Amino acid sequence: MLRVTKALMLVTDLGFVAYFTITGLGLIPPQWAFADYADPLMVAWNWSFLWIDLPAGATGLASLRLLRRGSPSGTPLMLVSLVLTTASGLMAIAFWTLRGDFSLAWWIPNLYLMLFPVPAIVRMTVCTATRPALGNP
């Protein structure tokens, strides 16, 4: 499972960077954009995700590099990235739900963000919780 999670993280974290680059350059075709894409309030809402998505991507890419080097600090950083990614997807799904906007073009990627990290988060937190604390026999 960890191998699959790492592969999905790499694609996702690079995707975060690509999405904001494409968005910043105005390259999303209008027919692919979400409802009211040009509305200034929606533009601000969309850009508000920069502050969760880029840290998720940065911590994810850093964790993958650390894990590849065998560093024990890669695992906690991976957990941070996965939690941020889940939160990002959940925030978007909650927004689209409250708005009553059920476009699969935006729901599918955000459901992916919300759900793909869950098995690894559970596994990592259960494994951590069942290990004895440092200093305890």
Salt bridges, closest charged atoms under 4 A:
ASP36 OD2 - ARG99 NH2 2.50
